[in-house]
Structure formats: C-alpha cells, structure tokens
Amino acid sequence: MITFRDRMARGTSRTGWLESRHSFSFGEYRDPQHMGFRSLRVINEDRVVPGAGFPTHGHRDMDILSIVLEGTLEHKDSLGNGTRIRPGEVQRMSAGTGIRHSEFNPSTAEPVHFLQIWIIPERSGLPPSYEQREFPLDERRGSLRLVASPDGAQGSLTVHQDARVFIGSLGAGEKVTYAVAPDRGVWLQVARGIVALNGTEMREGDGAAAEHETALALEADTDTEVLLFDLG
C-alpha cells in the first residue's frame, strides 16, 4: 500500500527570513495524522534569505541530516565543528545527550534551500557526534546512492537506527526499481523534478509512505532528485 503526501497539504511557517514546509508535525504545526513515519520524524524543506539563519539552539536524542539543494549552509556547534554544506554534501549531527548549534546562510546575495531530516535513534543517551561527506553527482546519477546507514556501508554516514537513506538523481526518462525487503517501510520524498512512483506522478515536495510493497518503480519525467528512506 502506498499513501501519498501532497506537497500542498504540508504545514507551513514563515518569518521575515525563513520559509519552511513541514511534511510532519513540527513547531507550531500540529497534525496528529502526520507525526512521522516509523523512525522518520521530521522532513522540513527550508529556504533562508541571504545573511540570515537559525541562531544557536539545542537538541537532544535525535539524528539530524541536512541536505543542501541550492546555496550554502554554514554550521557551527558546541563540539567545535565549523563547516559549510553545499549541494552534493550531506551532514549528520547526532544530538545524543545534548548539542548546541547554529545554521546560517553566509551569502549576501543568494538564498539557501535545504532539507532538514530528523531520525529518532534506537536509544537515548548516546554521545553527540558529527559527520559530513560529499556524494558526487556521478555516484547518484541514474541510481539510488546510499548516503546514511547503521553501519556506514559503502562510505555512507552513520545513523543510530535501522534506517538506510538513499539519494537518487534521475534524468528525464530514466528508471530505477527498488526492492523492498519484508517488514520494511519506505518513505519517498521528491526534492526536485517530476517522477512517477509505481505509475503515480509526484512533484517537488511530494512524499509517499509505502508499506507491504515488494518493489518501488521510479520513472523520471524531468531531471529529478529523490530521497528514499528504508526503515525497519
């Protein structure tokens, strides 16, 4: 069974410097029908204007992935990390027993457009940690590239949960099929472009939850980027 989450049905929040769309309940957006999917708790699509960002704030007991689609995101945290995240890179921050960080758009001219993803770890009280890695386009083109997993397989980032995260970059007309193991659930998020999932069209911002499926067939109508979450 596949349940689609329309992009226009997502929660929204706006300030003078931030526009955010929430696939699941987050902040002041409360929707008991959309509290997450298995261990996937948050998918926020954020756009931050030049020279602005999230001031220093804290997190606990959450694995947070940041994926930049356009622009540059500057990160600083209480572990001493200070980095910039660009398209093609993925950041994983495990908040564990507690971490403080800020996220900022360092550009004076260009907005930053990124996805922030929260995955509930398998247990609380883990030590906080941080990883960032580049996954070049040629590793993702026409396929699903593993970017996060419990064991860091294939050079992926490590998450503390039975979850595997893939990014796929498909050109118009390209197809890929993902085999789903028994008792697994899959969430698909369209980051950009237009793609058909088992024959149903999805556009940028759309999501879909798949349960009790054996295979998911993707066919791109345009240049498309998707995130696939394989969850225990």
C-alpha positions in Angstrom: 0.0 0.0 0.0 1.3 3.5 -0.9 -0.1 6.6 0.8 0.8 9.8 -0.9 1.5 13.1 1.0 0.7 16.0 -1.3 3.2 18.9 -1.2 0.3 21.5 -0.9 -1.0 19.7 2.3 2.2 20.2 4.2 2.4 22.5 7.2 4.0 25.9 6.5 5.7 28.5 8.7 7.1 31.9 7.6 9.2 34.6 9.2 11.0 37.6 7.7 14.0 35.4 6.8 12.7 31.8 6.7 10.1 29.9 4.7 9.6 26.3 5.9 7.3 23.5 4.8 6.8 20.5 7.1 5.9 17.0 5.9 5.2 16.1 9.5 4.2 17.9 12.6 6.8 20.4 13.7 6.9 23.5 15.9 3.5 25.3 15.8 2.3 23.0 13.0 0.4 20.2 14.7 -1.2 17.4 12.7 -1.9 14.1 14.7 -2.4 12.3 11.3 1.2 13.2 10.3 3.6 12.7 13.2 6.2 10.9 11.2 6.7 7.5 9.5 8.3 4.8 11.6 11.6 6.3 12.9 11.5 9.2 10.4 10.2 12.1 12.5 10.8 15.3 10.5 11.3 16.4 6.9 11.5 20.2 6.7 12.1 22.0 3.4 13.7 25.3 4.4 14.6 28.4 2.4 16.7 31.1 4.2 17.3 34.6 2.8 20.8 35.9 2.4 22.7 36.8 5.6 20.2 35.2 8.0 19.8 31.9 9.8 18.9 29.9 12.9 20.7 31.2 16.0 22.4 28.9 18.4 19.9 26.4 19.9 19.9 23.0 21.4 18.8 19.4 20.5 18.8 16.1 22.3 18.4 12.4 21.3 17.9 12.9 17.6 19.9 12.1 14.5 19.7 15.1 12.1 20.6 15.1 8.4 21.0 18.3 6.4 20.9 18.2 2.6 21.5 21.4 0.7 19.8 21.7 -2.6 20.8 25.2 -3.6 23.2 27.7 -2.0 25.5 27.2 1.0 24.6 26.5 4.7 27.1 27.4 7.4 27.1 25.2 10.5 28.7 25.7 13.9 28.2 23.6 17.0 29.3 23.0 20.6 31.6 20.2 19.6 33.8 22.7 17.9 32.7 22.0 14.3 32.5 24.9 11.9 31.7 23.8 8.3 29.9 24.8 5.2 27.5 22.4 3.5 27.0 22.7 -0.3 24.9 20.8 -2.9 26.1 17.2 -3.1 27.1 17.0 0.5 25.2 15.5 3.4 25.7 16.4 7.1 24.7 14.1 10.0 24.6 15.5 13.5 23.7 13.2 16.4 22.4 15.3 19.3 22.6 12.5 21.8 23.0 13.8 25.4 22.9 17.3 24.1 24.4 19.6 21.5 24.0 23.2 20.5 24.4 24.5 17.0 23.6 27.3 14.6 22.8 27.3 10.9 23.4 30.4 8.8 23.3 31.5 5.2 26.7 33.2 4.6 25.8 34.6 1.2 25.0 38.3 0.8 23.1 37.6 -2.4 21.7 34.0 -2.8 19.2 32.2 -0.6 19.9 28.7 0.7 17.4 25.9 0.1 17.9 22.7 2.1 16.1 19.8 3.6 16.4 19.0 7.4 15.6 15.5 8.4 15.2 14.0 11.9 15.5 10.3 12.6 14.7 9.0 16.1 17.8 7.0 17.3 17.4 3.5 18.6 18.2 4.6 22.1 18.6 7.8 24.1 21.7 9.0 25.8 24.2 8.5 23.0 27.3 10.7 22.9 26.9 13.6 20.5 28.8 13.3 17.2 29.1 14.8 13.7 29.8 13.8 10.2 29.8 15.4 6.8 30.6 13.9 3.4 30.3 14.6 -0.3 28.4 12.3 -2.6 29.3 13.4 -6.1 26.6 13.5 -8.8 28.3 10.8 -10.8 27.7 8.4 -7.8 24.0 9.3 -7.8 23.2 9.7 -11.5 20.7 7.1 -12.7 20.7 5.2 -9.4 20.0 5.3 -5.7 23.2 6.1 -3.8 23.3 5.0 -0.1 24.2 8.1 2.0 23.3 7.0 5.5 23.1 3.6 7.2 23.6 2.0 10.6 27.0 0.6 9.7 28.4 3.2 7.4 28.2 0.8 4.4 29.5 2.0 1.0 31.1 5.1 2.5 27.8 6.4 3.9 27.3 8.4 7.0 26.3 6.5 10.2 22.9 6.8 11.8 21.9 5.2 15.1 18.8 3.5 13.8 17.7 0.7 11.5 17.4 3.2 8.7 19.0 3.5 5.3 18.8 6.7 3.3 19.4 6.9 -0.4 19.6 9.9 -2.8 18.8 9.3 -6.5 19.5 11.8 -9.4 17.5 10.7 -12.4 17.4 12.3 -15.9 14.3 12.6 -17.9 13.1 9.1 -18.9 15.5 7.2 -16.6 14.1 4.4 -14.5 15.1 2.7 -11.3 13.5 -0.1 -9.2 14.0 -0.5 -5.5 13.4 -3.9 -4.0 11.7 -3.7 -0.6 12.6 -6.4 2.0 9.8 -8.0 4.1 8.6 -5.9 7.1 10.3 -2.8 5.9 8.6 0.6 5.3 9.8 3.1 2.7 9.3 6.8 2.5 10.0 8.6 -0.7 10.5 12.4 -0.8 10.8 14.3 -4.1 13.4 17.0 -3.7 13.0 18.4 -7.2 11.6 17.5 -10.5 8.7 15.2 -11.5 8.8 11.4 -11.1 6.3 8.6 -11.2 6.2 6.1 -8.3 4.6 2.9 -9.4 2.8 4.9 -12.1 1.6 7.8 -9.9 3.1 11.2 -10.6 4.9 13.0 -7.8 6.3 16.5 -7.9 8.8 18.5 -5.9 7.8 18.5 -2.2 5.5 15.4 -2.5 6.1 12.4 -0.3 4.8 8.8 -0.1 4.8 6.1 2.5 5.0 2.5 1.2 4.0 -0.5 3.4 3.7 -4.1 2.4 5.2 -3.4 -1.1 7.8 -5.7 -2.6 9.2 -3.2 -5.2 9.0 0.5 -5.9 9.4 1.6 -9.6 10.6 5.2 -10.2 10.5 6.8 -13.7 11.6 10.4 -14.0 9.7 12.8 -16.3 12.2 15.6 -15.8 15.6 15.9 -14.2 14.7 14.7 -10.7 16.3 14.3 -7.3 14.6 11.9 -4.7 15.3 10.8 -1.2 14.4 7.2 -0.3 14.2 6.1 3.4 14.2 2.4 4.0 13.1 1.9 7.6 12.8 -1.1 9.9 
